[in-house]
């Protein structure tokens, strides 16, 4: 009983003494002089390259295994479920591997959301996005180099709006899907939750990977699931056919909008950022 009381006191003490970490500086030129900054950029580049390589190969392999021209079994291959697992599983693995180096963003929309929440500076956010886009292009480039015939025949893993769906539906799918992902990122990496429960940082990649998996299950039939502008850009650049660029704007506007909504929702509603700021203003008045 005494032990339970001691644990409760410790929990109450740690919660009471918890303070939000200070926001990242908006512009921090000193970052450019640190090796850790460039190491993080390299980590984002390699992680996005591996993500696109594995996921696009999975998409092309599935289409090859179910190609009616080859008299293949239409129910063969990994199916949509397997494709969703490939995307979600790779995100889980790569976030786990790179979280301690770069934060494991692997997605310009995630980086944008964290920038709006003042988790990263504008310099770091911009360089991360550049590294992610270049990594995605190189990752899809490797797929084309190794399997050029299959790559061209089965669409290069490019995102496109499915027949029968309007642009508005496609945009909404990307906004909501990215909201789910970025909201999960904020919740899984919330430092207040980490302060209360020490095992949360270890488990953080798991819900993030599951979020990617679930969103793919829901939106593959609509847009092929973007929710990551680098992923969509990499496939479009390497495939470079008209259908890859048709409605490509959806895969940028949707994810960035969803990320912004998630950042506002988490920071200003769930974490009461606006109320805290107002209280600080009143106390200084």
Long-range contacts (C-beta under 8 A, 24 or more apart in sequence): 11-196, 14-195, 14-196, 15-195, 15-196, 18-192, 18-195, 18-196, 20-191, 20-192, 20-271, 21-191, 23-118, 23-119, 24-118, 24-119, 24-120, 24-121, 24-124, 25-121, 26-118, 26-121, 26-122, 27-121, 27-122, 27-123, 28-121, 28-123, 28-124, 29-123, 31-121, 31-123, 31-124, 32-123, 37-124, 37-127, 39-101, 39-102, 40-101, 40-102, 40-103, 40-124, 40-128, 41-102, 41-127, 41-128, 41-131, 42-131, 43-98, 43-101, 43-102, 44-98, 44-102, 44-105, 44-106, 44-128, 44-131, 44-132, 44-135, 45-131, 45-132, 45-134, 45-135, 45-138, 46-135, 47-94, 47-97, 47-98, 47-102, 47-104, 47-106, 47-135, 48-106, 48-131, 48-132, 48-133, 48-135, 48-136, 48-139, 48-230, 48-234, 49-135, 49-136, 49-138, 49-139, 49-142, 50-90, 50-94, 50-139, 51-90, 51-91, 51-94, 51-106, 51-135, 51-136, 51-139, 51-231, 52-135, 52-136, 52-139, 52-140, 52-143, 52-230, 52-231, 52-234, 52-235, 53-139, 53-140, 53-142, 53-143, 54-86, 54-90, 55-83, 55-86, 55-87, 55-90, 55-157, 55-231, 56-139, 56-140, 56-143, 56-156, 56-157, 56-235, 57-143, 57-147, 58-82, 58-83, 58-86, 58-87, 59-83, 59-86, 59-154, 59-157, 60-143, 60-147, 60-150, 60-151, 60-154, 60-155, 60-156, 60-157, 61-150, 63-154, 63-155, 64-150, 64-153, 64-154, 67-154, 80-216, 80-217, 80-220, 80-221, 81-217, 83-216, 83-220, 84-213, 84-214, 84-216, 84-217, 84-220, 85-213, 87-212, 87-213, 87-216, 87-225, 88-209, 88-210, 88-211, 88-212, 88-213, 88-214, 88-216, 89-209, 89-213, 91-205, 91-208, 91-209, 91-212, 92-205, 92-206, 92-208, 92-209, 92-210, 93-205, 93-209, 95-204, 95-205, 95-208, 95-209, 96-205, 99-201, 99-204, 99-205, 102-128, 104-205, 105-132, 106-132, 106-228, 106-230, 107-132, 107-181, 107-227, 107-228, 107-229, 107-230, 107-231, 107-255, 108-132, 108-133, 108-228, 108-229, 108-230, 108-255, 108-256, 109-178, 109-181, 109-182, 109-227, 109-228, 109-229, 109-255, 109-256, 109-258, 109-259, 110-181, 110-182, 110-185, 110-259, 112-256, 112-259, 112-260, 113-182, 113-185, 113-186, 113-259, 113-260, 113-262, 113-263, 114-185, 114-263, 116-259, 116-260, 116-263, 116-264, 116-267, 117-186, 117-263, 117-266, 117-267, 129-230, 132-230, 133-229, 133-230, 133-233, 133-234, 135-230, 135-234, 136-230, 136-231, 136-233, 136-234, 136-235, 137-233, 137-234, 137-237, 137-238, 138-234, 139-234, 140-234, 140-235, 140-237, 140-238, 140-239, 141-238, 143-238, 144-238, 151-239, 155-239, 155-243, 156-235, 156-238, 156-239, 156-241, 156-244, 157-235, 157-239, 158-224, 158-232, 158-235, 158-236, 158-239, 158-241, 158-243, 158-244, 159-223, 159-224, 159-225, 159-226, 159-231, 159-232, 159-235, 159-236, 159-244, 159-248, 159-251, 160-223, 160-224, 160-243, 160-244, 160-246, 160-247, 161-222, 161-223, 161-246, 161-247, 161-250, 162-221, 162-222, 162-223, 162-224, 165-222, 165-223, 167-247, 167-250, 169-222, 170-222, 170-223, 170-247, 170-250, 170-254, 171-250, 171-253, 171-254, 172-254, 173-218, 173-219, 173-222, 173-223, 173-254, 174-219, 174-223, 174-226, 174-227, 174-250, 174-251, 174-253, 174-254, 174-255, 174-258, 175-254, 175-255, 175-257, 175-258, 175-261, 176-258, 177-215, 177-218, 177-219, 177-225, 177-226, 177-227, 177-254, 177-258, 178-227, 178-254, 178-255, 178-256, 178-257, 178-258, 178-259, 178-262, 179-258, 179-259, 179-261, 179-262, 179-265, 180-211, 180-214, 180-215, 180-258, 181-208, 181-211, 181-212, 181-215, 181-227, 181-258, 181-262, 182-258, 182-259, 182-262, 182-263, 183-262, 183-265, 183-266, 184-208, 184-210, 184-211, 185-211, 185-262, 186-262, 186-263, 186-266, 186-267, 187-266, 190-271, 192-271, 223-250, 223-251, 226-250, 226-251, 226-254, 226-255, 227-254, 227-255, 227-258, 228-255, 229-255, 229-256
